[in-house]
Amino acid sequence: MAIGTKELATVELDTFEDGRLVEELKKAKEELFNLRFQAATGQGEERGRIKAVKRDIARIYTVIRERELGIRATPAPVEKPAKKSKASMKAAEAGNEETN
């Protein structure tokens, strides 16, 4: 069983796009820096958290590298539905009122 955070399981990382992976990596590195700083000043309460964050960073690097090598597939970008303009919404409402 992996020790890292539950949010960053390998299955979850597979669904992230490349930009999101880079963002998660940046957050994890920042958290690791803060945890190391707290440990150095004696403020750190969570002893195992440093190890978990290191594993998360390793997981993210692994997914990124496997995508570069073609071992893992990059997820297809999800297309967002187009927003309707106000004019088309009013026309649709007017059409609905006429049928009622």
N, CA and C atoms as an extended XYZ file, in Angstrom:
300
Properties=species:S:1:pos:R:3:atomname:S:1:resname:S:1:resid:I:1 pbc="F F F"
N         0.844       -1.186        0.000 N   MET     1
C         0.000        0.000        0.000 CA  MET     1
C         0.886        1.244        0.000 C   MET     1
N         0.540        2.178       -0.824 N   ALA     2
C         1.322        3.403       -0.933 CA  ALA     2
C         1.088        4.300        0.272 C   ALA     2
N         2.115        5.001        0.651 N   ILE     3
C         2.040        5.869        1.828 CA  ILE     3
C         1.624        7.288        1.473 C   ILE     3
N         1.807        7.708        0.248 N   GLY     4
C         1.537        9.089       -0.152 CA  GLY     4
C         0.098        9.511        0.094 C   GLY     4
N        -0.240       10.679       -0.333 N   THR     5
C        -1.584       11.190       -0.114 CA  THR     5
C        -2.592       10.441       -0.966 C   THR     5
N        -3.788       10.350       -0.467 N   LYS     6
C        -4.832        9.611       -1.167 CA  LYS     6
C        -5.290       10.322       -2.430 C   LYS     6
N        -5.180       11.648       -2.455 N   GLU     7
C        -5.615       12.404       -3.634 CA  GLU     7
C        -4.715       12.162       -4.828 C   GLU     7
N        -3.454       11.822       -4.587 N   LEU     8
C        -2.500       11.686       -5.678 CA  LEU     8
C        -2.146       10.225       -5.945 C   LEU     8
N        -3.144        9.366       -5.987 N   ALA     9
C        -2.917        7.978       -6.357 CA  ALA     9
C        -2.562        7.926       -7.838 C   ALA     9
N        -1.868        6.886       -8.229 N   THR    10
C        -1.430        6.770       -9.615 CA  THR    10
C        -2.601        6.771      -10.576 C   THR    10
N        -3.695        6.146      -10.190 N   VAL    11
C        -4.887        6.126      -11.040 CA  VAL    11
C        -5.425        7.539      -11.225 C   VAL    11
N        -5.387        8.336      -10.192 N   GLU    12
C        -5.851        9.722      -10.261 CA  GLU    12
C        -4.917       10.558      -11.136 C   GLU    12
N        -3.611       10.332      -11.004 N   LEU    13
C        -2.646       11.092      -11.792 CA  LEU    13
C        -2.780       10.802      -13.284 C   LEU    13
N        -3.224        9.605      -13.632 N   ASP    14
C        -3.408        9.259      -15.047 CA  ASP    14
C        -4.461       10.125      -15.718 C   ASP    14
N        -5.415       10.629      -14.955 N   THR    15
C        -6.488       11.426      -15.530 CA  THR    15
C        -6.112       12.897      -15.694 C   THR    15
N        -5.017       13.329      -15.056 N   PHE    16
C        -4.602       14.724      -15.127 CA  PHE    16
C        -3.935       15.025      -16.459 C   PHE    16
N        -4.164       16.218      -16.967 N   GLU    17
C        -3.460       16.680      -18.157 CA  GLU    17
C        -2.065       17.137      -17.733 C   GLU    17
N        -1.185       17.371      -18.706 N   ASP    18
C         0.203       17.713      -18.409 CA  ASP    18
C         0.323       18.989      -17.579 C   ASP    18
N        -0.472       19.992      -17.894 N   GLY    19
C        -0.433       21.243      -17.143 CA  GLY    19
C        -0.815       21.055      -15.693 C   GLY    19
N        -1.808       20.240      -15.462 N   ARG    20
C        -2.256       19.969      -14.089 CA  ARG    20
C        -1.192       19.200      -13.321 C   ARG    20
N        -0.493       18.271      -14.002 N   LEU    21
C         0.583       17.532      -13.347 CA  LEU    21
C         1.693       18.475      -12.902 C   LEU    21
N         2.030       19.425      -13.747 N   VAL    22
C         3.084       20.385      -13.410 CA  VAL    22
C         2.650       21.232      -12.214 C   VAL    22
N         1.374       21.614      -12.178 N   GLU    23
C         0.854       22.388      -11.043 CA  GLU    23
C         0.930       21.576       -9.752 C   GLU    23
N         0.533       20.307       -9.813 N   GLU    24
C         0.580       19.442       -8.632 CA  GLU    24
C         2.021       19.242       -8.173 C   GLU    24
N         2.937       19.122       -9.122 N   LEU    25
C         4.353       18.972       -8.779 CA  LEU    25
C         4.857       20.218       -8.062 C   LEU    25
N         4.470       21.369       -8.564 N   LYS    26
C         4.892       22.630       -7.942 CA  LYS    26
C         4.346       22.735       -6.511 C   LYS    26
N         3.071       22.364       -6.323 N   LYS    27
C         2.470       22.404       -4.983 CA  LYS    27
C         3.190       21.453       -4.032 C   LYS    27
N         3.486       20.244       -4.527 N   ALA    28
C         4.136       19.246       -3.682 CA  ALA    28
C         5.539       19.687       -3.288 C   ALA    28
N         6.270       20.278       -4.227 N   LYS    29
C         7.616       20.759       -3.911 CA  LYS    29
C         7.574       21.895       -2.896 C   LYS    29
N         6.590       22.758       -3.036 N   GLU    30
C         6.436       23.860       -2.086 CA  GLU    30
C         6.102       23.320       -0.688 C   GLU    30
N         5.228       22.330       -0.645 N   GLU    31
C         4.873       21.726        0.641 CA  GLU    31
C         6.082       21.043        1.271 C   GLU    31
N         6.878       20.357        0.462 N   LEU    32
C         8.074       19.696        0.975 CA  LEU    32
C         9.045       20.725        1.555 C   LEU    32
N         9.222       21.832        0.848 N   PHE    33
C        10.091       22.895        1.357 CA  PHE    33
C         9.601       23.386        2.709 C   PHE    33
N         8.295       23.642        2.807 N   ASN    34
C         7.737       24.133        4.069 CA  ASN    34
C         7.886       23.110        5.189 C   ASN    34
N         7.669       21.825        4.879 N   LEU    35
C         7.809       20.790        5.898 CA  LEU    35
C         9.259       20.666        6.366 C   LEU    35
N        10.209       20.766        5.437 N   ARG    36
C        11.622       20.698        5.817 CA  ARG    36
C        12.012       21.899        6.671 C   ARG    36
N        11.476       23.045        6.324 N   PHE    37
C        11.759       24.259        7.096 CA  PHE    37
C        11.200       24.119        8.509 C   PHE    37
N         9.983       23.594        8.627 N   GLN    38
C         9.380       23.388        9.941 CA  GLN    38
C        10.170       22.383       10.765 C   GLN    38
N        10.643       21.329       10.114 N   ALA    39
C        11.423       20.316       10.826 CA  ALA    39
C        12.739       20.904       11.324 C   ALA    39
N        13.348       21.769       10.530 N   ALA    40
C        14.623       22.370       10.916 CA  ALA    40
C        14.460       23.326       12.086 C   ALA    40
N        13.314       23.986       12.173 N   THR    41
C        13.093       24.941       13.265 CA  THR    41
C        12.398       24.300       14.460 C   THR    41
N        12.090       23.014       14.354 N   GLY    42
C        11.478       22.309       15.475 CA  GLY    42
C         9.983       22.494       15.576 C   GLY    42
N         9.348       23.002       14.545 N   GLN    43
C         7.910       23.230       14.580 CA  GLN    43
C         7.116       22.081       13.972 C   GLN    43
N         7.773       21.170       13.285 N   GLY    44
C         7.079       20.103       12.567 CA  GLY    44
C         6.392       19.122       13.502 C   GLY    44
N         5.125       18.909       13.283 N   GLU    45
C         4.356       17.972       14.091 CA  GLU    45
C         4.168       16.635       13.370 C   GLU    45
N         4.032       16.704       12.052 N   GLU    46
C         3.764       15.508       11.274 CA  GLU    46
C         5.077       14.932       10.753 C   GLU    46
N         5.562       13.884       11.383 N   ARG    47
C         6.856       13.307       11.026 CA  ARG    47
C         6.817       12.561        9.697 C   ARG    47
N         5.757       11.811        9.441 N   GLY    48
C         5.676       11.000        8.233 CA  GLY    48
C         5.232       11.755        7.006 C   GLY    48
N         4.860       12.983        7.179 N   ARG    49
C         4.348       13.774        6.049 CA  ARG    49
C         5.438       14.059        5.018 C   ARG    49
N         6.668       14.264        5.458 N   ILE    50
C         7.765       14.533        4.523 CA  ILE    50
C         7.942       13.340        3.594 C   ILE    50
N         7.903       12.159        4.152 N   LYS    51
C         8.062       10.945        3.350 CA  LYS    51
C         6.918       10.794        2.348 C   LYS    51
N         5.704       11.098        2.782 N   ALA    52
C         4.544       10.989        1.897 CA  ALA    52
C         4.630       11.981        0.746 C   ALA    52
N         5.059       13.199        1.016 N   VAL    53
C         5.166       14.227       -0.026 CA  VAL    53
C         6.276       13.853       -1.008 C   VAL    53
N         7.386       13.306       -0.508 N   LYS    54
C         8.455       12.859       -1.398 CA  LYS    54
C         7.945       11.778       -2.358 C   LYS    54
N         7.131       10.880       -1.850 N   ARG    55
C         6.582        9.814       -2.700 CA  ARG    55
C         5.612       10.384       -3.736 C   ARG    55
N         4.845       11.379       -3.332 N   ASP    56
C         3.949       12.033       -4.291 CA  ASP    56
C         4.740       12.679       -5.427 C   ASP    56
N         5.835       13.342       -5.066 N   ILE    57
C         6.679       13.982       -6.074 CA  ILE    57
C         7.249       12.921       -7.017 C   ILE    57
N         7.689       11.811       -6.461 N   ALA    58
C         8.234       10.733       -7.288 CA  ALA    58
C         7.167       10.165       -8.225 C   ALA    58
N         5.940       10.016       -7.724 N   ARG    59
C         4.845        9.520       -8.562 CA  ARG    59
C         4.577       10.458       -9.736 C   ARG    59
N         4.554       11.753       -9.454 N   ILE    60
C         4.282       12.733      -10.506 CA  ILE    60
C         5.393       12.700      -11.553 C   ILE    60
N         6.649       12.675      -11.090 N   TYR    61
C         7.765       12.593      -12.031 CA  TYR    61
C         7.684       11.321      -12.875 C   TYR    61
N         7.276       10.219      -12.262 N   THR    62
C         7.172        8.958      -12.993 CA  THR    62
C         6.121        9.044      -14.080 C   THR    62
N         4.956        9.595      -13.759 N   VAL    63
C         3.884        9.717      -14.747 CA  VAL    63
C         4.322       10.627      -15.891 C   VAL    63
N         4.972       11.739      -15.572 N   ILE    64
C         5.440       12.666      -16.614 CA  ILE    64
C         6.440       11.971      -17.524 C   ILE    64
N         7.396       11.263      -16.945 N   ARG    65
C         8.428       10.597      -17.748 CA  ARG    65
C         7.831        9.468      -18.590 C   ARG    65
N         6.898        8.710      -18.026 N   GLU    66
C         6.275        7.632      -18.790 CA  GLU    66
C         5.480        8.181      -19.968 C   GLU    66
N         4.885        9.347      -19.799 N   ARG    67
C         4.179        9.974      -20.921 CA  ARG    67
C         5.163       10.419      -21.992 C   ARG    67
N         6.321       10.933      -21.577 N   GLU    68
C         7.345       11.331      -22.551 CA  GLU    68
C         7.829       10.136      -23.367 C   GLU    68
N         7.961        8.992      -22.710 N   LEU    69
C         8.450        7.797      -23.379 CA  LEU    69
C         7.359        7.044      -24.133 C   LEU    69
N         6.116        7.437      -23.945 N   GLY    70
C         5.011        6.783      -24.625 CA  GLY    70
C         4.505        5.544      -23.915 C   GLY    70
N         4.901        5.331      -22.676 N   ILE    71
C         4.441        4.175      -21.911 CA  ILE    71
C         3.011        4.398      -21.444 C   ILE    71
N         2.726        5.599      -20.991 N   ARG    72
C         1.372        5.978      -20.575 CA  ARG    72
C         0.780        6.904      -21.617 C   ARG    72
N        -0.505        6.767      -21.805 N   ALA    73
C        -1.192        7.643      -22.748 CA  ALA    73
C        -1.568        8.949      -22.059 C   ALA    73
N        -1.424       10.032      -22.787 N   THR    74
C        -1.865       11.330      -22.293 CA  THR    74
C        -3.380       11.381      -22.445 C   THR    74
N        -4.112       11.798      -21.402 N   PRO    75
C        -5.571       11.826      -21.522 CA  PRO    75
C        -6.030       12.805      -22.590 C   PRO    75
N        -7.092       12.432      -23.255 N   ALA    76
C        -7.654       13.299      -24.288 CA  ALA    76
C        -8.251       14.525      -23.625 C   ALA    76
N        -8.064       15.705      -24.196 N   PRO    77
C        -8.645       16.913      -23.595 CA  PRO    77
C       -10.163       16.840      -23.633 C   PRO    77
N       -10.762       17.217      -22.531 N   VAL    78
C       -12.220       17.206      -22.418 CA  VAL    78
C       -12.753       18.517      -22.960 C   VAL    78
N       -13.651       18.424      -23.914 N   GLU    79
C       -14.235       19.635      -24.489 CA  GLU    79
C       -15.376       20.109      -23.611 C   GLU    79
N       -15.351       21.383      -23.301 N   LYS    80
C       -16.405       21.971      -22.487 CA  LYS    80
C       -17.547       22.362      -23.411 C   LYS    80
N       -18.792       22.165      -22.954 N   PRO    81
C       -19.903       22.586      -23.798 CA  PRO    81
C       -19.898       24.100      -23.974 C   PRO    81
N       -20.231       24.532      -25.170 N   ALA    82
C       -20.225       25.955      -25.477 CA  ALA    82
C       -21.328       26.660      -24.700 C   ALA    82
N       -21.004       27.840      -24.201 N   LYS    83
C       -22.001       28.622      -23.479 CA  LYS    83
C       -22.964       29.237      -24.476 C   LYS    83
N       -24.205       29.267      -24.089 N   LYS    84
C       -25.209       29.900      -24.938 CA  LYS    84
C       -25.181       31.401      -24.695 C   LYS    84
N       -25.344       32.154      -25.750 N   SER    85
C       -25.382       33.603      -25.600 CA  SER    85
C       -26.744       34.011      -25.043 C   SER    85
N       -26.817       35.212      -24.537 N   LYS    86
C       -28.070       35.706      -23.967 CA  LYS    86
C       -29.165       35.773      -25.014 C   LYS    86
N       -28.798       36.156      -26.223 N   ALA    87
C       -29.787       36.271      -27.293 CA  ALA    87
C       -30.370       34.904      -27.647 C   ALA    87
N       -29.530       33.879      -27.717 N   SER    88
C       -30.042       32.553      -28.063 CA  SER    88
C       -30.872       31.975      -26.926 C   SER    88
N       -30.528       32.328      -25.669 N   MET    89
C       -31.316       31.853      -24.533 CA  MET    89
C       -32.694       32.510      -24.533 C   MET    89
N       -32.745       33.824      -24.852 N   LYS    90
C       -34.030       34.526      -24.895 CA  LYS    90
C       -34.890       33.984      -26.027 C   LYS    90
N       -34.259       33.664      -27.140 N   ALA    91
C       -34.998       33.106      -28.277 CA  ALA    91
C       -35.539       31.732      -27.911 C   ALA    91
N       -34.770       30.943      -27.195 N   ALA    92
C       -35.233       29.620      -26.793 CA  ALA    92
C       -36.369       29.732      -25.790 C   ALA    92
N       -36.293       30.693      -24.869 N   GLU    93
C       -37.369       30.901      -23.914 CA  GLU    93
C       -38.628       31.364      -24.618 C   GLU    93
N       -38.467       32.248      -25.572 N   ALA    94
C       -39.617       32.753      -26.321 CA  ALA    94
C       -40.260       31.607      -27.105 C   ALA    94
N       -39.465       30.734      -27.650 N   GLY    95
C       -39.978       29.573      -28.385 CA  GLY    95
C       -40.719       28.632      -27.469 C   GLY    95
N       -40.245       28.479      -26.227 N   ASN    96
C       -40.909       27.608      -25.259 CA  ASN    96
C       -42.242       28.206      -24.821 C   ASN    96
N       -42.310       29.527      -24.694 N   GLU    97
C       -43.527       30.190      -24.260 CA  GLU    97
C       -44.596       30.081      -25.345 C   GLU    97
N       -44.189       30.131      -26.583 N   GLU    98
C       -45.134       30.053      -27.690 CA  GLU    98
C       -45.763       28.665      -27.777 C   GLU    98
N       -45.004       27.630      -27.436 N   THR    99
C       -45.531       26.262      -27.498 CA  THR    99
C       -46.445       25.957      -26.327 C   THR    99
N       -46.326       26.694      -25.238 N   ASN   100
C       -47.160       26.447      -24.056 CA  ASN   100
C       -48.449       27.118      -24.180 C   ASN   100
